[in-house]
Each structure stands twice: as C-alpha cells, then as structure tokens.
C-alpha cells in the first residue's frame, strides 16, 4: 500500500511540473507570436518595394498600353 501511495505522490509531483512547463511554454509562445506579428508589420513596406521591383516591366507595359489607348482615343475625338 505504501508503494502505491508513493507512486501516486510521484505522479502528482510529475503532473505539477508538467503543468508548470506547459504554462511556461504557452507564455513563451504568446511572446513569440507578438514578435512575429510586429516583425511582419515592420517588413510590409519592404515586401511592397520588392514586388514593385520584380514587376516593374509589367507595370511599365501596362502604363504604356494605357497611354497608347488614351492617345489613340483623344486623336479620334
């Protein structure tokens, strides 16, 4: 009977330690999520500039087409 009581005591202590570890892990995970969210906000302008640099040819082509259509339509009127 004493062995069973000792085993139950060990299991309870282990469970308490595991619960503390889980609480600590959750706290650190929440802090990490906050950091990632703030970094995403800070990096957003860089992402926009990167997209613009990668698509500058397409943007210029699109603007050229719009300008050509505008000039064509104004000469028709």
Residue pairs with C-beta under 8 A, 6 or more apart in sequence:
52 59
